[in-house]
Amino acid sequence: MRRILIAAALLAFAPGCESGSDNPDVATIVALSGDATSGESLYGTHCSSCHMADGTGNPGLNYPSLVEHASKETDEEIVAIVLEGEEAMPAFRSQLSDQEVADVLAYIRATWG
């Protein structure tokens, strides 16, 4: 249940999450140095419509709160969900570069853990 909530909360993507250890892209992205300032702008463009600007999400629409859940997920889990999507959250693999995903991760970590 927790992964479902995080998935919906993490940027609004679709099904097919792969685990970080099975997806070499995840390890590559996690190793990048993300920029939280750039990530904030990207979050506003791609994520805030579902996860809200303040990260509270909308549980009634199955968009989980990042405030409550981001600190419980590993970097690898978050990146995999962003890349592949899960439940109500679409995949952003074709929309965001590796660096942009790293930037969004840096913003999520700096803001909500």
PDB file as gemmi writes it, atoms N, CA and C in Angstrom:
CRYST1    1.000    1.000    1.000  90.00  90.00  90.00 P 1                      
ATOM      1  N   MET A   1       0.824  -1.190   0.000  1.00  0.00           N  
ATOM      2  CA  MET A   1       0.000   0.000   0.000  1.00  0.00           C  
ATOM      3  C   MET A   1       0.863   1.248   0.000  1.00  0.00           C  
ATOM      4  N   ARG A   2       1.940   1.228   0.759  1.00  0.00           N  
ATOM      5  CA  ARG A   2       2.831   2.378   0.842  1.00  0.00           C  
ATOM      6  C   ARG A   2       3.412   2.698  -0.522  1.00  0.00           C  
ATOM      7  N   ARG A   3       3.858   1.686  -1.279  1.00  0.00           N  
ATOM      8  CA  ARG A   3       4.429   1.920  -2.613  1.00  0.00           C  
ATOM      9  C   ARG A   3       3.376   2.494  -3.551  1.00  0.00           C  
ATOM     10  N   ILE A   4       2.158   2.044  -3.429  1.00  0.00           N  
ATOM     11  CA  ILE A   4       1.085   2.561  -4.271  1.00  0.00           C  
ATOM     12  C   ILE A   4       0.903   4.044  -3.996  1.00  0.00           C  
ATOM     13  N   LEU A   5       0.876   4.410  -2.743  1.00  0.00           N  
ATOM     14  CA  LEU A   5       0.704   5.814  -2.390  1.00  0.00           C  
ATOM     15  C   LEU A   5       1.877   6.657  -2.870  1.00  0.00           C  
ATOM     16  N   ILE A   6       3.094   6.169  -2.691  1.00  0.00           N  
ATOM     17  CA  ILE A   6       4.263   6.912  -3.146  1.00  0.00           C  
ATOM     18  C   ILE A   6       4.241   7.055  -4.654  1.00  0.00           C  
ATOM     19  N   ALA A   7       3.895   6.005  -5.341  1.00  0.00           N  
ATOM     20  CA  ALA A   7       3.875   6.034  -6.801  1.00  0.00           C  
ATOM     21  C   ALA A   7       2.954   7.129  -7.294  1.00  0.00           C  
ATOM     22  N   ALA A   8       1.763   7.155  -6.783  1.00  0.00           N  
ATOM     23  CA  ALA A   8       0.828   8.176  -7.206  1.00  0.00           C  
ATOM     24  C   ALA A   8       1.337   9.544  -6.818  1.00  0.00           C  
ATOM     25  N   ALA A   9       2.025   9.602  -5.704  1.00  0.00           N  
ATOM     26  CA  ALA A   9       2.496  10.876  -5.210  1.00  0.00           C  
ATOM     27  C   ALA A   9       3.714  11.381  -5.927  1.00  0.00           C  
ATOM     28  N   LEU A  10       4.451  10.589  -6.520  1.00  0.00           N  
ATOM     29  CA  LEU A  10       5.761  10.986  -7.020  1.00  0.00           C  
ATOM     30  C   LEU A  10       5.817  11.629  -8.370  1.00  0.00           C  
ATOM     31  N   LEU A  11       4.861  11.952  -8.992  1.00  0.00           N  
ATOM     32  CA  LEU A  11       4.909  12.753 -10.211  1.00  0.00           C  
ATOM     33  C   LEU A  11       3.763  12.474 -11.152  1.00  0.00           C  
ATOM     34  N   ALA A  12       2.849  11.618 -10.792  1.00  0.00           N  
ATOM     35  CA  ALA A  12       1.667  11.329 -11.596  1.00  0.00           C  
ATOM     36  C   ALA A  12       1.988  10.528 -12.851  1.00  0.00           C  
ATOM     37  N   PHE A  13       2.350   9.293 -12.733  1.00  0.00           N  
ATOM     38  CA  PHE A  13       2.727   8.450 -13.872  1.00  0.00           C  
ATOM     39  C   PHE A  13       1.859   7.193 -14.001  1.00  0.00           C  
ATOM     40  N   ALA A  14       2.272   6.149 -14.806  1.00  0.00           N  
ATOM     41  CA  ALA A  14       1.466   4.932 -15.047  1.00  0.00           C  
ATOM     42  C   ALA A  14       2.189   3.634 -14.691  1.00  0.00           C  
ATOM     43  N   PRO A  15       1.597   2.443 -14.927  1.00  0.00           N  
ATOM     44  CA  PRO A  15       2.117   1.180 -14.408  1.00  0.00           C  
ATOM     45  C   PRO A  15       3.460   0.727 -14.958  1.00  0.00           C  
ATOM     46  N   GLY A  16       4.108  -0.198 -14.195  1.00  0.00           N  
ATOM     47  CA  GLY A  16       5.299  -0.857 -14.695  1.00  0.00           C  
ATOM     48  C   GLY A  16       6.568  -0.533 -13.958  1.00  0.00           C  
ATOM     49  N   CYS A  17       6.538  -0.337 -12.687  1.00  0.00           N  
ATOM     50  CA  CYS A  17       7.731  -0.001 -11.923  1.00  0.00           C  
ATOM     51  C   CYS A  17       8.700  -1.168 -11.862  1.00  0.00           C  
ATOM     52  N   GLU A  18       9.984  -0.875 -12.096  1.00  0.00           N  
ATOM     53  CA  GLU A  18      11.023  -1.887 -11.950  1.00  0.00           C  
ATOM     54  C   GLU A  18      11.820  -1.565 -10.704  1.00  0.00           C  
ATOM     55  N   SER A  19      12.355  -2.576 -10.073  1.00  0.00           N  
ATOM     56  CA  SER A  19      13.169  -2.306  -8.894  1.00  0.00           C  
ATOM     57  C   SER A  19      14.495  -1.713  -9.308  1.00  0.00           C  
ATOM     58  N   GLY A  20      15.075  -0.884  -8.456  1.00  0.00           N  
ATOM     59  CA  GLY A  20      16.322  -0.217  -8.775  1.00  0.00           C  
ATOM     60  C   GLY A  20      17.438  -1.173  -9.113  1.00  0.00           C  
ATOM     61  N   SER A  21      17.531  -2.304  -8.453  1.00  0.00           N  
ATOM     62  CA  SER A  21      18.625  -3.230  -8.695  1.00  0.00           C  
ATOM     63  C   SER A  21      18.519  -3.901 -10.057  1.00  0.00           C  
ATOM     64  N   ASP A  22      17.328  -3.966 -10.634  1.00  0.00           N  
ATOM     65  CA  ASP A  22      17.135  -4.595 -11.933  1.00  0.00           C  
ATOM     66  C   ASP A  22      17.185  -3.597 -13.080  1.00  0.00           C  
ATOM     67  N   ASN A  23      17.259  -2.334 -12.797  1.00  0.00           N  
ATOM     68  CA  ASN A  23      17.193  -1.304 -13.817  1.00  0.00           C  
ATOM     69  C   ASN A  23      18.456  -0.449 -13.752  1.00  0.00           C  
ATOM     70  N   PRO A  24      19.385  -0.621 -14.710  1.00  0.00           N  
ATOM     71  CA  PRO A  24      20.644   0.126 -14.649  1.00  0.00           C  
ATOM     72  C   PRO A  24      20.455   1.638 -14.710  1.00  0.00           C  
ATOM     73  N   ASP A  25      19.367   2.108 -15.324  1.00  0.00           N  
ATOM     74  CA  ASP A  25      19.115   3.546 -15.375  1.00  0.00           C  
ATOM     75  C   ASP A  25      18.937   4.124 -13.977  1.00  0.00           C  
ATOM     76  N   VAL A  26      18.321   3.375 -13.100  1.00  0.00           N  
ATOM     77  CA  VAL A  26      18.086   3.837 -11.731  1.00  0.00           C  
ATOM     78  C   VAL A  26      19.407   4.111 -11.035  1.00  0.00           C  
ATOM     79  N   ALA A  27      20.336   3.181 -11.100  1.00  0.00           N  
ATOM     80  CA  ALA A  27      21.640   3.359 -10.445  1.00  0.00           C  
ATOM     81  C   ALA A  27      22.390   4.545 -11.031  1.00  0.00           C  
ATOM     82  N   THR A  28      22.307   4.720 -12.337  1.00  0.00           N  
ATOM     83  CA  THR A  28      22.964   5.854 -13.001  1.00  0.00           C  
ATOM     84  C   THR A  28      22.405   7.173 -12.489  1.00  0.00           C  
ATOM     85  N   ILE A  29      21.091   7.257 -12.387  1.00  0.00           N  
ATOM     86  CA  ILE A  29      20.439   8.493 -11.946  1.00  0.00           C  
ATOM     87  C   ILE A  29      20.729   8.767 -10.477  1.00  0.00           C  
ATOM     88  N   VAL A  30      20.651   7.753  -9.633  1.00  0.00           N  
ATOM     89  CA  VAL A  30      20.912   7.932  -8.203  1.00  0.00           C  
ATOM     90  C   VAL A  30      22.340   8.424  -7.983  1.00  0.00           C  
ATOM     91  N   ALA A  31      23.269   8.016  -8.838  1.00  0.00           N  
ATOM     92  CA  ALA A  31      24.674   8.429  -8.703  1.00  0.00           C  
ATOM     93  C   ALA A  31      24.912   9.877  -9.125  1.00  0.00           C  
ATOM     94  N   LEU A  32      23.978  10.463  -9.875  1.00  0.00           N  
ATOM     95  CA  LEU A  32      24.136  11.853 -10.311  1.00  0.00           C  
ATOM     96  C   LEU A  32      23.943  12.808  -9.136  1.00  0.00           C  
ATOM     97  N   SER A  33      24.562  13.963  -9.235  1.00  0.00           N  
ATOM     98  CA  SER A  33      24.361  15.011  -8.239  1.00  0.00           C  
ATOM     99  C   SER A  33      23.182  15.868  -8.693  1.00  0.00           C  
ATOM    100  N   GLY A  34      22.072  15.764  -7.989  1.00  0.00           N  
ATOM    101  CA  GLY A  34      20.886  16.523  -8.356  1.00  0.00           C  
ATOM    102  C   GLY A  34      20.925  17.932  -7.796  1.00  0.00           C  
ATOM    103  N   ASP A  35      20.255  18.838  -8.483  1.00  0.00           N  
ATOM    104  CA  ASP A  35      20.160  20.235  -8.074  1.00  0.00           C  
ATOM    105  C   ASP A  35      18.728  20.511  -7.611  1.00  0.00           C  
ATOM    106  N   ALA A  36      18.549  20.743  -6.324  1.00  0.00           N  
ATOM    107  CA  ALA A  36      17.214  20.926  -5.758  1.00  0.00           C  
ATOM    108  C   ALA A  36      16.505  22.153  -6.320  1.00  0.00           C  
ATOM    109  N   THR A  37      17.243  23.198  -6.669  1.00  0.00           N  
ATOM    110  CA  THR A  37      16.618  24.398  -7.234  1.00  0.00           C  
ATOM    111  C   THR A  37      16.006  24.090  -8.591  1.00  0.00           C  
ATOM    112  N   SER A  38      16.754  23.403  -9.442  1.00  0.00           N  
ATOM    113  CA  SER A  38      16.205  22.978 -10.737  1.00  0.00           C  
ATOM    114  C   SER A  38      15.060  21.998 -10.520  1.00  0.00           C  
ATOM    115  N   GLY A  39      15.224  21.113  -9.553  1.00  0.00           N  
ATOM    116  CA  GLY A  39      14.191  20.133  -9.244  1.00  0.00           C  
ATOM    117  C   GLY A  39      12.886  20.768  -8.805  1.00  0.00           C  
ATOM    118  N   GLU A  40      12.972  21.877  -8.090  1.00  0.00           N  
ATOM    119  CA  GLU A  40      11.758  22.577  -7.652  1.00  0.00           C  
ATOM    120  C   GLU A  40      10.945  23.050  -8.851  1.00  0.00           C  
ATOM    121  N   SER A  41      11.620  23.613  -9.838  1.00  0.00           N  
ATOM    122  CA  SER A  41      10.939  24.069 -11.049  1.00  0.00           C  
ATOM    123  C   SER A  41      10.317  22.898 -11.806  1.00  0.00           C  
ATOM    124  N   LEU A  42      11.071  21.811 -11.947  1.00  0.00           N  
ATOM    125  CA  LEU A  42      10.559  20.619 -12.625  1.00  0.00           C  
ATOM    126  C   LEU A  42       9.378  20.020 -11.863  1.00  0.00           C  
ATOM    127  N   TYR A  43       9.470  19.988 -10.546  1.00  0.00           N  
ATOM    128  CA  TYR A  43       8.371  19.488  -9.719  1.00  0.00           C  
ATOM    129  C   TYR A  43       7.115  20.323  -9.974  1.00  0.00           C  
ATOM    130  N   GLY A  44       7.275  21.637 -10.018  1.00  0.00           N  
ATOM    131  CA  GLY A  44       6.137  22.514 -10.272  1.00  0.00           C  
ATOM    132  C   GLY A  44       5.478  22.236 -11.610  1.00  0.00           C  
ATOM    133  N   THR A  45       6.280  21.920 -12.614  1.00  0.00           N  
ATOM    134  CA  THR A  45       5.770  21.653 -13.957  1.00  0.00           C  
ATOM    135  C   THR A  45       5.151  20.264 -14.085  1.00  0.00           C  
ATOM    136  N   HIS A  46       5.809  19.254 -13.555  1.00  0.00           N  
ATOM    137  CA  HIS A  46       5.422  17.869 -13.819  1.00  0.00           C  
ATOM    138  C   HIS A  46       4.709  17.158 -12.671  1.00  0.00           C  
ATOM    139  N   CYS A  47       4.835  17.639 -11.458  1.00  0.00           N  
ATOM    140  CA  CYS A  47       4.384  16.859 -10.300  1.00  0.00           C  
ATOM    141  C   CYS A  47       3.295  17.528  -9.473  1.00  0.00           C  
ATOM    142  N   SER A  48       3.330  18.843  -9.388  1.00  0.00           N  
ATOM    143  CA  SER A  48       2.477  19.535  -8.415  1.00  0.00           C  
ATOM    144  C   SER A  48       0.990  19.448  -8.727  1.00  0.00           C  
ATOM    145  N   SER A  49       0.618  19.179  -9.967  1.00  0.00           N  
ATOM    146  CA  SER A  49      -0.812  19.091 -10.265  1.00  0.00           C  
ATOM    147  C   SER A  49      -1.464  17.908  -9.542  1.00  0.00           C  
ATOM    148  N   CYS A  50      -0.697  16.880  -9.264  1.00  0.00           N  
ATOM    149  CA  CYS A  50      -1.233  15.727  -8.522  1.00  0.00           C  
ATOM    150  C   CYS A  50      -0.763  15.709  -7.070  1.00  0.00           C  
ATOM    151  N   HIS A  51       0.504  16.019  -6.858  1.00  0.00           N  
ATOM    152  CA  HIS A  51       1.074  15.946  -5.514  1.00  0.00           C  
ATOM    153  C   HIS A  51       0.980  17.263  -4.762  1.00  0.00           C  
ATOM    154  N   MET A  52       0.448  18.272  -5.385  1.00  0.00           N  
ATOM    155  CA  MET A  52       0.267  19.603  -4.832  1.00  0.00           C  
ATOM    156  C   MET A  52       1.623  20.273  -4.589  1.00  0.00           C  
ATOM    157  N   ALA A  53       1.618  21.597  -4.624  1.00  0.00           N  
ATOM    158  CA  ALA A  53       2.855  22.358  -4.432  1.00  0.00           C  
ATOM    159  C   ALA A  53       3.484  22.069  -3.073  1.00  0.00           C  
ATOM    160  N   ASP A  54       2.639  21.804  -2.085  1.00  0.00           N  
ATOM    161  CA  ASP A  54       3.153  21.550  -0.734  1.00  0.00           C  
ATOM    162  C   ASP A  54       3.399  20.066  -0.458  1.00  0.00           C  
ATOM    163  N   GLY A  55       3.248  19.213  -1.476  1.00  0.00           N  
ATOM    164  CA  GLY A  55       3.540  17.793  -1.332  1.00  0.00           C  
ATOM    165  C   GLY A  55       2.488  16.978  -0.602  1.00  0.00           C  
ATOM    166  N   THR A  56       1.341  17.578  -0.301  1.00  0.00           N  
ATOM    167  CA  THR A  56       0.323  16.865   0.469  1.00  0.00           C  
ATOM    168  C   THR A  56      -0.483  15.875  -0.361  1.00  0.00           C  
ATOM    169  N   GLY A  57      -0.417  15.955  -1.673  1.00  0.00           N  
ATOM    170  CA  GLY A  57      -1.130  15.025  -2.537  1.00  0.00           C  
ATOM    171  C   GLY A  57      -2.629  15.159  -2.416  1.00  0.00           C  
ATOM    172  N   ASN A  58      -3.335  14.159  -2.934  1.00  0.00           N  
ATOM    173  CA  ASN A  58      -4.785  14.106  -2.837  1.00  0.00           C  
ATOM    174  C   ASN A  58      -5.172  12.638  -2.697  1.00  0.00           C  
ATOM    175  N   PRO A  59      -5.131  12.117  -1.468  1.00  0.00           N  
ATOM    176  CA  PRO A  59      -5.403  10.696  -1.257  1.00  0.00           C  
ATOM    177  C   PRO A  59      -6.747  10.237  -1.815  1.00  0.00           C  
ATOM    178  N   GLY A  60      -7.726  11.118  -1.852  1.00  0.00           N  
ATOM    179  CA  GLY A  60      -9.032  10.758  -2.400  1.00  0.00           C  
ATOM    180  C   GLY A  60      -8.969  10.392  -3.871  1.00  0.00           C  
ATOM    181  N   LEU A  61      -7.977  10.924  -4.572  1.00  0.00           N  
ATOM    182  CA  LEU A  61      -7.766  10.603  -5.982  1.00  0.00           C  
ATOM    183  C   LEU A  61      -6.592   9.646  -6.169  1.00  0.00           C  
ATOM    184  N   ASN A  62      -6.115   9.051  -5.083  1.00  0.00           N  
ATOM    185  CA  ASN A  62      -4.982   8.124  -5.087  1.00  0.00           C  
ATOM    186  C   ASN A  62      -3.674   8.816  -5.470  1.00  0.00           C  
ATOM    187  N   TYR A  63      -3.520  10.090  -5.087  1.00  0.00           N  
ATOM    188  CA  TYR A  63      -2.267  10.823  -5.264  1.00  0.00           C  
ATOM    189  C   TYR A  63      -1.657  10.982  -3.875  1.00  0.00           C  
ATOM    190  N   PRO A  64      -0.708  10.139  -3.504  1.00  0.00           N  
ATOM    191  CA  PRO A  64      -0.198  10.123  -2.137  1.00  0.00           C  
ATOM    192  C   PRO A  64       0.581  11.374  -1.742  1.00  0.00           C  
ATOM    193  N   SER A  65       0.638  11.561  -0.469  1.00  0.00           N  
ATOM    194  CA  SER A  65       1.369  12.672   0.126  1.00  0.00           C  
ATOM    195  C   SER A  65       2.865  12.379   0.144  1.00  0.00           C  
ATOM    196  N   LEU A  66       3.646  13.263  -0.428  1.00  0.00           N  
ATOM    197  CA  LEU A  66       5.098  13.137  -0.334  1.00  0.00           C  
ATOM    198  C   LEU A  66       5.560  13.506   1.066  1.00  0.00           C  
ATOM    199  N   VAL A  67       4.824  14.384   1.713  1.00  0.00           N  
ATOM    200  CA  VAL A  67       5.147  14.791   3.078  1.00  0.00           C  
ATOM    201  C   VAL A  67       5.190  13.559   3.983  1.00  0.00           C  
ATOM    202  N   GLU A  68       4.229  12.678   3.825  1.00  0.00           N  
ATOM    203  CA  GLU A  68       4.127  11.496   4.677  1.00  0.00           C  
ATOM    204  C   GLU A  68       4.957  10.317   4.194  1.00  0.00           C  
ATOM    205  N   HIS A  69       5.225  10.222   2.894  1.00  0.00           N  
ATOM    206  CA  HIS A  69       5.785   8.987   2.364  1.00  0.00           C  
ATOM    207  C   HIS A  69       7.189   9.075   1.773  1.00  0.00           C  
ATOM    208  N   ALA A  70       7.629  10.226   1.329  1.00  0.00           N  
ATOM    209  CA  ALA A  70       8.922  10.306   0.629  1.00  0.00           C  
ATOM    210  C   ALA A  70      10.082   9.813   1.483  1.00  0.00           C  
ATOM    211  N   SER A  71      10.067  10.131   2.757  1.00  0.00           N  
ATOM    212  CA  SER A  71      11.185   9.730   3.619  1.00  0.00           C  
ATOM    213  C   SER A  71      11.217   8.223   3.884  1.00  0.00           C  
ATOM    214  N   LYS A  72      10.145   7.523   3.561  1.00  0.00           N  
ATOM    215  CA  LYS A  72      10.078   6.078   3.791  1.00  0.00           C  
ATOM    216  C   LYS A  72      10.581   5.269   2.595  1.00  0.00           C  
ATOM    217  N   GLU A  73      10.785   5.917   1.463  1.00  0.00           N  
ATOM    218  CA  GLU A  73      11.226   5.239   0.244  1.00  0.00           C  
ATOM    219  C   GLU A  73      12.705   5.507   0.002  1.00  0.00           C  
ATOM    220  N   THR A  74      13.392   4.545  -0.599  1.00  0.00           N  
ATOM    221  CA  THR A  74      14.797   4.750  -0.958  1.00  0.00           C  
ATOM    222  C   THR A  74      14.881   5.602  -2.221  1.00  0.00           C  
ATOM    223  N   ASP A  75      16.051   6.159  -2.470  1.00  0.00           N  
ATOM    224  CA  ASP A  75      16.259   6.905  -3.709  1.00  0.00           C  
ATOM    225  C   ASP A  75      15.962   6.021  -4.914  1.00  0.00           C  
ATOM    226  N   GLU A  76      16.399   4.770  -4.847  1.00  0.00           N  
ATOM    227  CA  GLU A  76      16.182   3.836  -5.954  1.00  0.00           C  
ATOM    228  C   GLU A  76      14.696   3.604  -6.208  1.00  0.00           C  
ATOM    229  N   GLU A  77      13.917   3.476  -5.146  1.00  0.00           N  
ATOM    230  CA  GLU A  77      12.475   3.267  -5.301  1.00  0.00           C  
ATOM    231  C   GLU A  77      11.806   4.485  -5.923  1.00  0.00           C  
ATOM    232  N   ILE A  78      12.174   5.661  -5.466  1.00  0.00           N  
ATOM    233  CA  ILE A  78      11.584   6.883  -6.011  1.00  0.00           C  
ATOM    234  C   ILE A  78      11.936   7.039  -7.484  1.00  0.00           C  
ATOM    235  N   VAL A  79      13.197   6.863  -7.829  1.00  0.00           N  
ATOM    236  CA  VAL A  79      13.623   7.012  -9.227  1.00  0.00           C  
ATOM    237  C   VAL A  79      12.915   5.988 -10.114  1.00  0.00           C  
ATOM    238  N   ALA A  80      12.818   4.743  -9.669  1.00  0.00           N  
ATOM    239  CA  ALA A  80      12.136   3.713 -10.464  1.00  0.00           C  
ATOM    240  C   ALA A  80      10.682   4.085 -10.714  1.00  0.00           C  
ATOM    241  N   ILE A  81      10.010   4.619  -9.714  1.00  0.00           N  
ATOM    242  CA  ILE A  81       8.616   5.024  -9.875  1.00  0.00           C  
ATOM    243  C   ILE A  81       8.511   6.191 -10.846  1.00  0.00           C  
ATOM    244  N   VAL A  82       9.405   7.153 -10.744  1.00  0.00           N  
ATOM    245  CA  VAL A  82       9.392   8.296 -11.658  1.00  0.00           C  
ATOM    246  C   VAL A  82       9.625   7.819 -13.096  1.00  0.00           C  
ATOM    247  N   LEU A  83      10.571   6.929 -13.294  1.00  0.00           N  
ATOM    248  CA  LEU A  83      10.889   6.449 -14.641  1.00  0.00           C  
ATOM    249  C   LEU A  83       9.773   5.604 -15.241  1.00  0.00           C  
ATOM    250  N   GLU A  84       9.249   4.662 -14.465  1.00  0.00           N  
ATOM    251  CA  GLU A  84       8.327   3.657 -14.997  1.00  0.00           C  
ATOM    252  C   GLU A  84       6.864   3.894 -14.652  1.00  0.00           C  
ATOM    253  N   GLY A  85       6.614   4.724 -13.647  1.00  0.00           N  
ATOM    254  CA  GLY A  85       5.252   4.951 -13.208  1.00  0.00           C  
ATOM    255  C   GLY A  85       4.731   3.786 -12.382  1.00  0.00           C  
ATOM    256  N   GLU A  86       3.562   3.996 -11.797  1.00  0.00           N  
ATOM    257  CA  GLU A  86       2.936   2.957 -10.975  1.00  0.00           C  
ATOM    258  C   GLU A  86       1.544   3.441 -10.611  1.00  0.00           C  
ATOM    259  N   GLU A  87       0.554   2.540 -10.725  1.00  0.00           N  
ATOM    260  CA  GLU A  87      -0.831   2.882 -10.411  1.00  0.00           C  
ATOM    261  C   GLU A  87      -1.271   4.107 -11.220  1.00  0.00           C  
ATOM    262  N   ALA A  88      -1.696   5.170 -10.552  1.00  0.00           N  
ATOM    263  CA  ALA A  88      -2.207   6.363 -11.229  1.00  0.00           C  
ATOM    264  C   ALA A  88      -1.106   7.255 -11.790  1.00  0.00           C  
ATOM    265  N   MET A  89       0.127   6.962 -11.479  1.00  0.00           N  
ATOM    266  CA  MET A  89       1.244   7.826 -11.879  1.00  0.00           C  
ATOM    267  C   MET A  89       1.832   7.364 -13.213  1.00  0.00           C  
ATOM    268  N   PRO A  90       1.859   8.248 -14.219  1.00  0.00           N  
ATOM    269  CA  PRO A  90       2.441   7.869 -15.513  1.00  0.00           C  
ATOM    270  C   PRO A  90       3.967   7.843 -15.459  1.00  0.00           C  
ATOM    271  N   ALA A  91       4.563   7.157 -16.398  1.00  0.00           N  
ATOM    272  CA  ALA A  91       6.023   7.096 -16.507  1.00  0.00           C  
ATOM    273  C   ALA A  91       6.555   8.407 -17.074  1.00  0.00           C  
ATOM    274  N   PHE A  92       7.671   8.862 -16.545  1.00  0.00           N  
ATOM    275  CA  PHE A  92       8.311  10.080 -17.035  1.00  0.00           C  
ATOM    276  C   PHE A  92       9.621   9.794 -17.758  1.00  0.00           C  
ATOM    277  N   ARG A  93       9.921   8.528 -18.021  1.00  0.00           N  
ATOM    278  CA  ARG A  93      11.172   8.154 -18.686  1.00  0.00           C  
ATOM    279  C   ARG A  93      11.371   8.927 -19.988  1.00  0.00           C  
ATOM    280  N   SER A  94      10.329   9.078 -20.776  1.00  0.00           N  
ATOM    281  CA  SER A  94      10.471   9.746 -22.073  1.00  0.00           C  
ATOM    282  C   SER A  94      10.307  11.263 -21.979  1.00  0.00           C  
ATOM    283  N   GLN A  95       9.930  11.772 -20.813  1.00  0.00           N  
ATOM    284  CA  GLN A  95       9.708  13.210 -20.660  1.00  0.00           C  
ATOM    285  C   GLN A  95      10.843  13.932 -19.947  1.00  0.00           C  
ATOM    286  N   LEU A  96      11.558  13.225 -19.082  1.00  0.00           N  
ATOM    287  CA  LEU A  96      12.615  13.846 -18.285  1.00  0.00           C  
ATOM    288  C   LEU A  96      13.953  13.176 -18.570  1.00  0.00           C  
ATOM    289  N   SER A  97      14.999  13.977 -18.631  1.00  0.00           N  
ATOM    290  CA  SER A  97      16.349  13.428 -18.776  1.00  0.00           C  
ATOM    291  C   SER A  97      16.790  12.810 -17.450  1.00  0.00           C  
ATOM    292  N   ASP A  98      17.876  12.044 -17.494  1.00  0.00           N  
ATOM    293  CA  ASP A  98      18.419  11.476 -16.257  1.00  0.00           C  
ATOM    294  C   ASP A  98      18.727  12.580 -15.252  1.00  0.00           C  
ATOM    295  N   GLN A  99      19.335  13.675 -15.728  1.00  0.00           N  
ATOM    296  CA  GLN A  99      19.682  14.775 -14.829  1.00  0.00           C  
ATOM    297  C   GLN A  99      18.434  15.417 -14.236  1.00  0.00           C  
ATOM    298  N   GLU A 100      17.388  15.566 -15.036  1.00  0.00           N  
ATOM    299  CA  GLU A 100      16.149  16.153 -14.519  1.00  0.00           C  
ATOM    300  C   GLU A 100      15.513  15.269 -13.444  1.00  0.00           C  
ATOM    301  N   VAL A 101      15.552  13.956 -13.638  1.00  0.00           N  
ATOM    302  CA  VAL A 101      15.031  13.050 -12.604  1.00  0.00           C  
ATOM    303  C   VAL A 101      15.859  13.190 -11.328  1.00  0.00           C  
ATOM    304  N   ALA A 102      17.178  13.272 -11.475  1.00  0.00           N  
ATOM    305  CA  ALA A 102      18.054  13.467 -10.308  1.00  0.00           C  
ATOM    306  C   ALA A 102      17.740  14.789  -9.617  1.00  0.00           C  
ATOM    307  N   ASP A 103      17.433  15.822 -10.387  1.00  0.00           N  
ATOM    308  CA  ASP A 103      17.091  17.125  -9.817  1.00  0.00           C  
ATOM    309  C   ASP A 103      15.777  17.060  -9.036  1.00  0.00           C  
ATOM    310  N   VAL A 104      14.773  16.389  -9.597  1.00  0.00           N  
ATOM    311  CA  VAL A 104      13.496  16.234  -8.889  1.00  0.00           C  
ATOM    312  C   VAL A 104      13.711  15.445  -7.596  1.00  0.00           C  
ATOM    313  N   LEU A 105      14.502  14.386  -7.663  1.00  0.00           N  
ATOM    314  CA  LEU A 105      14.816  13.608  -6.458  1.00  0.00           C  
ATOM    315  C   LEU A 105      15.478  14.491  -5.402  1.00  0.00           C  
ATOM    316  N   ALA A 106      16.426  15.329  -5.825  1.00  0.00           N  
ATOM    317  CA  ALA A 106      17.109  16.225  -4.882  1.00  0.00           C  
ATOM    318  C   ALA A 106      16.112  17.180  -4.226  1.00  0.00           C  
ATOM    319  N   TYR A 107      15.159  17.695  -5.008  1.00  0.00           N  
ATOM    320  CA  TYR A 107      14.142  18.591  -4.453  1.00  0.00           C  
ATOM    321  C   TYR A 107      13.238  17.849  -3.459  1.00  0.00           C  
ATOM    322  N   ILE A 108      12.792  16.654  -3.836  1.00  0.00           N  
ATOM    323  CA  ILE A 108      11.939  15.866  -2.938  1.00  0.00           C  
ATOM    324  C   ILE A 108      12.667  15.596  -1.625  1.00  0.00           C  
ATOM    325  N   ARG A 109      13.921  15.200  -1.709  1.00  0.00           N  
ATOM    326  CA  ARG A 109      14.700  14.900  -0.501  1.00  0.00           C  
ATOM    327  C   ARG A 109      14.921  16.158   0.344  1.00  0.00           C  
ATOM    328  N   ALA A 110      15.250  17.267  -0.294  1.00  0.00           N  
ATOM    329  CA  ALA A 110      15.512  18.508   0.446  1.00  0.00           C  
ATOM    330  C   ALA A 110      14.242  19.043   1.113  1.00  0.00           C  
ATOM    331  N   THR A 111      13.094  18.779   0.500  1.00  0.00           N  
ATOM    332  CA  THR A 111      11.845  19.347   0.983  1.00  0.00           C  
ATOM    333  C   THR A 111      11.085  18.422   1.930  1.00  0.00           C  
ATOM    334  N   TRP A 112      11.029  17.132   1.600  1.00  0.00           N  
ATOM    335  CA  TRP A 112      10.215  16.195   2.381  1.00  0.00           C  
ATOM    336  C   TRP A 112      10.984  14.985   2.904  1.00  0.00           C  
ATOM    337  N   GLY A 113      12.287  14.999   2.762  1.00  0.00           N  
ATOM    338  CA  GLY A 113      13.081  13.893   3.295  1.00  0.00           C  
ATOM    339  C   GLY A 113      13.374  12.893   2.276  1.00  0.00           C  
TER     340      GLY A 113                                                      
END                                                                             
